Amino acid sequence: MEVMTLRATRRGAAIVGLWSLAVSLAAAYLLRGLVYLPLLAWLAAALSVTAVPEYFSSAHVRVGAHHLTMRRGRVLTTVRRVPLRFVAGCSIWASPLQRMTGTCILLIHTSGSTTFLPGIRRSDAEQLAAYLAQGGVPR
């Protein structure tokens, strides 16, 4: 029985791509006197505009009756399935740009790890947080 499904939006994933682009360009500027490191930073900047948003926009979460399944990636797919009893909670982070677009970063804390899912709609993330706060009991 599937209770809910959350998907990342392209707009939210693009915001994370902009953050990685800013870090890559800053690294290229700081490493400009070295030989090959600025080229690697420019390559990282190009990937942050193309590959990073595509990877993060493929993220989705499925909540079943007794488990939480998190999937991300199209070519290199990462799947994490966690029983609901091991979920310790979730955090919702949003930058000013994400608040303007209605997206957020969802951090799902489990026993021993934390999963980072950017680009989730804010309303969906709040609904999942309320569901997990009730101990996985549907309203």
Secondary structure, DSSP 8 states (H G I E B T S, - for coil): -EEEEEEB-HHHHHHHHHHHHHHHHHHHHHTTTSSSHHHHHHHHHHHHHHHHHHHHHT-EEEEESSEEEEEE-SSS-EEEEEEGGGEEEEEEE--HHHHHHTEEEEEEEETTEEEEEEEEEHHHHHHHHHHHHTTS---
